[in-house]
Amino acid sequence: MNPSVLGNSIGGVNLARESDDRKLGLELNALTDAILEHCIVISRSAKLPKVFIHFDELDAGLRIVDSTMKSMLSGLIIAVRDLRRMFIEKSALFSIVVHLREDLWNSLAFSDKNKITQTRAFAIEWDSDALKDVVEARIRAKLGNSFS
């Protein structure tokens, strides 16, 4: 069964493969491109001011940062950079944000990391007062004026 949105199929990929089949990557790229194109069309037709895509909690349940995890995180960062360029070329109002702990970021090594660090990375530092303010704001948002 292919995934669908509002009864419309958005395509699919059969992941069952023979060990010598090398077409999966090409099929996944084509599917991803088609999904992104449709997302752009939908966002424009819905007149959305801007679409934000967040990658957060990448460290949830993470106990050991091994080379495989570092490769995956580096790949995500590079993919986000490439998607950002594509969205700019298509004048699409999409913004992608990757939330990553500083120690994880510092453990990564890939091309253009220094450029990304200097131009696109923002460090968020929390002190106890700022963290308390965030928690109180979230409680107020959930409970309304009944929180005092």
C-alpha positions, -999 to 999 in steps of 0.1 A, spaced: 0 0 0 14 34 -10 12 64 14 -16 88 6 -28 122 17 -65 130 16 -71 100 -6 -43 109 -31 -14 85 -35 20 101 -32 39 71 -45 60 45 -29 91 24 -31 93 -14 -26 121 -19 -2 123 -57 -8 154 -61 -30 178 -86 -43 213 -81 -29 227 -69 -62 200 -44 -70 215 -9 -69 185 11 -81 170 18 -46 190 50 -41 178 64 -75 142 55 -67 144 70 -32 159 102 -47 132 104 -74 104 98 -48 119 124 -24 121 150 -53 85 143 -62 73 146 -26 92 179 -22 78 193 -54 43 185 -43 50 201 -9 60 233 -26 29 233 -48 6 226 -19 23 253 3 19 278 -26 -17 269 -33 -26 272 4 -8 305 5 13 295 35 36 323 46 64 300 54 69 263 62 93 253 89 108 218 90 125 209 124 147 180 131 148 178 169 155 152 196 181 135 174 198 125 206 167 108 222 178 75 235 213 80 222 238 64 246 269 60 224 279 83 195 297 58 172 310 64 137 277 52 122 257 78 142 283 105 133 279 96 96 241 97 98 241 131 115 267 145 91 246 132 62 215 149 76 234 182 79 246 180 43 212 170 31 196 200 49 222 223 33 213 209 -2 176 212 5 180 247 16 198 256 -17 170 238 -37 143 258 -18 161 290 -25 165 282 -62 127 274 -65 118 305 -44 100 282 -20 93 296 15 107 266 34 131 268 63 148 238 78 162 238 113 183 210 129 185 211 167 217 194 178 235 194 211 269 212 209 289 182 220 273 162 191 280 190 166 316 192 178 321 155 173 311 157 136 336 161 108 325 168 72 333 192 44 319 227 48 313 222 86 333 254 93 312 274 68 280 261 83 293 268 118 302 304 108 271 312 87 242 290 98 248 277 133 234 294 164 243 284 199 216 285 225 227 286 261 204 281 290 209 294 325 185 284 352 164 316 351 160 313 313 150 277 315 125 285 343 109 312 321 105 287 292 89 261 315 65 288 329 56 300 294 48 265 283 27 259 314 8 292 308 2 282 272 -13 249 283 -33 261 313 -41 297 303 -46 324 329 -53 298 357 -16 294 362 -1 319 387 
